[in-house]
Amino acid sequence: MSLLLFILGVLIYTLFKVIISALYTVKPNERAIITSFGRAVRLGEPDSSAMHPAEVLATDDGLSPDERLRYRFPRLRTVGPGGPYFKWPWQQVHKVDIATQSIDLTWDPTKSQRTIEAVTKDNLTTGVAGQIRFRVSENHLYAYCFGVDSPLEHVMGYFVSVLRERIANFVDPKGQSLIDAADLPQSGGTAIDLSEGVSINDLRKNLPLIKDYMEQQCRATAGRYGIELDAALITQIDPPPEVDRALSAINSTRNQVAADISTARADAEQQITMSKRAVEIARNNAQAEVAPLSELAATLSQIKATGGQAALAAYVRNMRIPLLQKARRILLTGTDTGRGPVGTA
């Protein structure tokens, strides 16, 4: 009887192990890797444990020549969505979620933190927070499943290290000049001396540049750890409260300086415009006064040239008639020789 029960138990165990537990399914957002005695099947080799000479290596985009020698990972044969599939008892199924996921920048399995601390180029300790979107690369499943124990932890550590290095050396490419160098006196300082940049402000204004730099530097994470960085969303760069208050005061002062400079420039331009208009008005008035005299001189020259001195004297006498009509008294001098009055009063 006991032997019969033992045989029945072995049959039930074999039925469960071989048939029931040998069936598995793969979700649409998953890829499955089958290992036989701990070894996965590579692309370019048959379903056996023997290495095939035509093994296909994963692409090494973003890796340096030295890293390409270290991270020579093969591409694995995967099982796509569907099922149920069958596996042998000596085989093991590794399912990998390839959907895009997001994780906080502050994620760390060893400790709890709200922000990542980083030191700027002017020795200010600031807190950085944000999110990272990533996905597992189908072409680098070997690195993700068998390369390291915790690939996501490695990627987060690599990303935080690159971010801290970038923050420590970041300089605003546009500069912080409030005044153009051409507007400064030759004996004075430079524009940089008058408005030296503040690193926290530079970082806040240039978040897109930092994000692009991080995405570019993290392209090698797929070849190293099997994880592709989709986007880096840095949402917060805040210094300590006392530093933030000092920066607010600096920003207020800089804004006031910029406003004063703009007002001074506007006033100077207005004064220059008014001076130019005053010069034009004076020039027009002078031309208006000179024009009749020039016309009279031209007329007198033409009369003298045409009729001689007698015609010129007659013209002068005729021009005196309106003046004599307006005069109340006429004074004749001794030098008058009958040519009419030469003085009026």
C-alpha positions, 0 to 999 in steps of 0.5 A: 500500500505504501509503495502504491502511495509513493508511486502515486505521489511521484506521478502527481509530482511529475504531472505538476512539475512537467505539465502544469508548471511547464506552461507559461504565458508572456504579457504584451509588455513583456519578453521572456528569456529561457535558460537551460541549466542557467544558460540562455540561448544566444541569437545565431546558435541553436537551442543547445548549450554549445556555443555557436561561432556565429553568435550575434553581439549586442550593439555598442552605441555610445560606448567608448573603445575601452568599454566595448571590450568590457561590455561584449554582451551577446543578444539573446533569443526571446519569447514574444507575447502570447502563450501558453508556452511549454518549458522543460523542468531544467529550464527557467523563464525570466520575464522582463517588462520592456514598457516605459517606466518612471522613477523618482531621481531620489530613489535609493534602495539603501536609504530614504531621501527627498532630494539629491544633494549636489555642490555648484561651482560656487560651493553652494549645496543645492537639492535636486529632485525630478524623475527619470523615464526609462525602459529595458532595451530588447537588444541588451537583455543579457546585460539587464538579466545577467550583467549585474545584480541590480541594473536599475540601481547601477543606472541611478548611481551612474545618472546621479554621478553624471548629474552632480559632475555637470552641476559642479562645472556648469556655466551659463553659455549665454552669460550673465552680462547686464551691460554690453562691453561696448557701453563700458568705459575703457578704464572701467571693469568688464561686464563680467565684473559688474554682473557675475553669474550666480550658479543656482540661477544659471542652473534654473534658467538652463534646465533644458540644456542640463537635460539634453546633456544628461540624455547624451551622457547616459546613452551608454547605459543600454550597452552597460546595464541594458536600460535605455534612458528615455528622458530626464525630468529635473523639476527642482533645484533648490538651495538651503533656505538661508542661501535662497533668501540671499539669492532672492536679494541678489536677484532683486538687486540685479533686476533693479540694476537692470531696470536702472540701466534701461531707464538711463538708456531710455533717458539718454536716447530721449535727450539725444533725440531732443537735441537732434530735433533742437539742432534741426529747428535752429538750422531751419530758423537760420536758413529761413533768415538767410534765405531772404538776404541771399535772395536780396543779394542776388537781386541787387547783383542782377540789377547792378549788372543789368542797369548799372549804379544808377539802376541800383540807386533807383531800386534803393530809392524805391525800396525806401518809399514804404519806410518813408510812409511809416516814418513820423519824422525825416532827418536830412543830412548835410551829405545829401545831394538831392537824392532824397532823404537818407535818414529817418526817425 
